[in-house]
Amino acid sequence: MSEGPQPLASLVNTRGVVVCCGTGGVGKTTVAAVIALEAARRGRRTVVVTIDPAKRLADALGLEGLTNDPALIHAHDEGEGELWAMMLDTKSTFDALVAHYAPDARQAASILENRFYRNIAGALSGTQEYMAMEKLYELHEEGRFDLIVVDTPPSRNALDFLDAPRRLTRFLDNRLFRLLMMPTRAYLKAVNVATQTFLRAVSRVIGTEVVQDAVAFFQAFEGMEDGFRQRALHVRTLLSDPETAFVLVASPRRDAVDEAMFFARKLAESDIGIEALVVNRMHPRFGRGRSEADRARAHTLDGTDLGRLFANLADFRNIADGEEAHVEALVARVAPAPAVRVPFLGDDVHDLDGLAQVAGYMFAG
């Protein structure tokens, strides 16, 4: 993608898209919001987009909720920067896409009112991920924002997010899709008869009404495939563009590190480099001493308040050493990308002040 990994501050200052990815429960949504807030603080017009249907982004921003349209959260007092936020609504995005590619309002209405379409618009596997790509591309093409920060679903679903444009292209080229389109294309009577035989067989399994709705949907969809296919290709190009950066978020838990290693390998297989690693919720180490020495001192002072404090310090240093050992391989795996460590905080992040506190660790120095 880019010429080489850069510190987080450089990404915030120069990139047009930052994709935050990682497993669930590691603070990925918070990291995405912090990156967006920092970009706004530096004078950029920024939007943070969450694909996760949970309210984590709204909670992190101290809001009741978000919609499918960007909402202004904060305008920085000292510059022109702005922070905007939104949460993906899959069906609304799909509806807008249909309206965009339909040749006229009548065809768009026939699709949007179709029962088969209404059933698949929000429930079909991969639809959410593809619509997220569509929303990213839409925001990028509008040119309203200097930086778009994307908070993806948990890592293995985020792979679907990254592969969604390619999967849509494969679907449009699939034999079954072409077979369902054939009743609308009567240029080969023999093939059309075979298709009708196939549909009658399917009707006996899932019901005639369902099949009729599906055929009506594909009839209405005719002529729109090229628009969807070209859009998918443009989205894939955006993901591999040098202005797009991927930030991997993890925690020192062993399972989270394993998931992050898996995701790093998958990105590498797609020739996508990780520009930065953020390891969240790490225990601080409290100095350069060794836990064994602290434990010995605690034993010497056994029964005293100072002895108990040394025992507690030894425990914390053991935890910190263990966490560092867990993330060591991950840090090496993403090198030379910079690794940023964010310590445990006393409270959950639920407003802009909390995000600013995390930013102090992520962008220190």
Secondary structure, 3 states (H helix, E strand, C coil): CCCCCCCHHHHHHHCCEEEEECCCCCCHHHHHHHHHHHHHHCCCEEEEEECCCCCHHHHHCCCCCCCCCCEEEEECCCCCCEEEEEECCHHHHHHHHHHHHCCCHHHHHHHHCCHHHHHHCCCCCCHHHHHHHHHHHHHHHHCCCCEEEEECCCHHHHHHHHHHHHHHHHHHCCHHHHHHHHHHCCCCHHHHHHHHHHHHHHHHHHCHHHHHHHHHHHHHHCCCHHHHHHHHHHHHHHHCCCCEEEEEEECCCHHHHHHHHHHHHHHHHCCCCEEEEEEEEECCCCCCCCHHHHHHHHHHCCCCHHHHHHHHHHHHHHHHHHHHHHHHHHHHHHCCCCEEEEECCCCCCCCHHHHHHHHHHHCCC
